[in-house]
Amino acid sequence: MTATAPRQEQLWSRCAGCASLLYRKRLRRNLDVCPECGEHARLGAPERLRQLVDPGSLRLLPDRLPEADPLDFVDALPYPHRLTGARASTGLAEGVVCATATIGGHPVVLAVMDFRFLGGSLGCAVGELITRAAERALDDRTPLVLITASGGARMQEGALSLMQMATVSQAIAALREAGLLTVSVLTDPTYGGVAASFATNTDLVLAESGARMGFAGPRVIRQITGRALPEGFQTADFLLEHGQVDMVVQRRSLRGRLTALLAATHAGRPARPAVPRQEPASHRERLADDGAVVAQPPDPAAEKDAGTPAVRDAWDTVRLARHPGRPTTLDYLDSVFDGFVELHGDRLGADCPAIVGGVARLAGRHVMVIGHQKGHTTAELVARNFGMASPAGHRKALRLMRLAARLGLPVVTLVDTPGADPGVSAEEQGQAAAIAENILTLTVLPTPVLAVITGEGGSGGALALAVADRVLMLENAVYSVISPEGCAAILWPDRSAAPQAARALRLTAPDLRRLGVVDEVVPEPSSAAHDDPAETAHRLRAALLANLLPLLDVPPAMLVRLRRQRFRRFGANRVGARAGLR
Ligand SMILES: [Zn+2]
C-alpha cells in the first residue's frame, strides 16, 4: 500500500486501495478510512492523537533533544540535511510525538510514531523520547500506549540505533514490574527493530486493520527465499491467525477498544475498588449489579450436595455433561459476565480456537476469564476442535494468566474439554510441556484463581486450567483422569463398558466434592443446564461471586501458600482418611 499524502490545499485525494477519488474533508471525517473500500490511509502522529484522546486532555511532552549525528553519516545527503528536510515537511521535531492524555476518561501516556519522518525510523532521539514517555508513565502510575509505524532502526545512527531496542524494552520491563499496563497498536507499516522490540513486547498488541508487521520486509524475504509469499503475508489478519496479536481493530473502533482495555486493567491491584464487606462465602447471598448484597432464599439443591449421594447414574451425568445444548464458555461470557474483550494468540505462532480468554466484568469487577470453547453445532465443534486445546491454546492461557497476575486481575477459568488435543502436531509442538507449564504457573500465580468445571473436565487438559484457590463444579459436569470410554477400553474387555467405567471413576460432582477435589457444587436447574441456560447462568454467577469476593482480600503470597496446601492434601496418607465412598 502506498498511502496518498495529500497536502493541506488539496481538496481531493485518491484512495490507495481502490483508486476512488475522495473528497478530502469527507475522508477525514471518516478518520481517513476510505468509505468505498475500507482502506486505512496512514495517519501522521498529530492526527492520530486527535482521533484517539479525549478532547482537551492532550498535553504534549517535551520533544527537543540535543542534535545528534553520532557517526557524521553521509550518503547522498548528510544526515543533518535529511533531518532538516523531515522537520520541514512534517512540522515535527522527531519521528515520535509523546503526550499525556485521557482516553475514555483513563489517564495514559502515549508515544505515537510518525512514518512521514524518515520512515518512522528508530534513532537515538526517538528511543530516548519513548523511554522518557515510559518513565513518565511509571512516575504517574498510568498505562503506556505505543502507536507504532516504522521501517525499523535508523541506519544513519548505526549500532546506536540498534541499542534503542534494548533501551525502550528496559523501560517497558520496569512498567511490567510495577504492574502497569503497556499496549502497542501496530499501524502500517511496523517492521525491523521496532517490530522486534516495543511493538511486540508489550502486554497487549493490537493491530489496526490493514496494518502489516514483521521483522523482515516482504521484499527481503522474497529475495532470500526466492519464493512467492502466501496471500495476505504479514497483514493484520495473518498476524491474528498466527497468534502474534491480541486483536485486529478497525480505526473507528480503536478508541472504544482502548477505553475498554484501560478500564479493565485500571481495576487491578494498584487501585482496586473497595469490596463491600460481607460475611464469608455464603450460598444465600449474591451481589446485584450495583454491588449491593441481596438476600437469596436458601437453595435446597446446594444444601443437598453436602451428603446425599447423586440420584443420577454417573453415565447419565456424562451424557448431560456432553450435551450439545449445554452452555459453552462463550455463552457464559455473554450471560454471566459483561463487557468481554477477547484477547488472542500465544505470540509464538498460533491462536488456538479451543481456548477463549480475555478481560470481562463480573458484577462490575474486572476479571480475566479463560475457558475451553466447544460449540452447539457440528460446524462449531469442528471449528473449535471440540474444545481440545493445542499447545498454542495452553500457551495463550498461560500468557493471559501471567498478564492477569501482573495487573492484579483475578482469574476465572471455565473448564469444558474432553481433553487436550491428542494429535501429531500437538505432540510435535510440545503438548505435554505446555500443560505442565500451565500447572506449574498456576500453583504460584500471585492472584486469585477460581476454576469452574462447567461440562467435561478431561484429564490433564482440564487441570491445565483448574489449579485454583477454589474449584467449583456444575452439578452435571464430570471431571476425570480419563474418559469412561478410554478407561473401559483399557480395563474392561471393550468400550461398551463405558457406563460401568463411568460409575467406577467417581467422576460426578457430588463424588468429587466428597473427595475434596471440588470445593462446591453449583446446582443446575431441575432438568439440566441446557434446559434452562438463563437460570444456570444466574446460579453460576452467584457462586462465582460468593467464592471470588473473599479471595480478593487475601494477600497474594498467602493465596499461593493456601493454594499449595490445597493441592498438597491430595497426597496418599491424606486422602486415605477420607475414603469411604463405597
Ligand atoms: Zn478505497
Residues whose N, C-alpha, C, O or C-beta is under 5 A from the ligand:
A	BS01	ZN	C15 G17 C18 A19 S20 C34 E36 C37 G38 E39
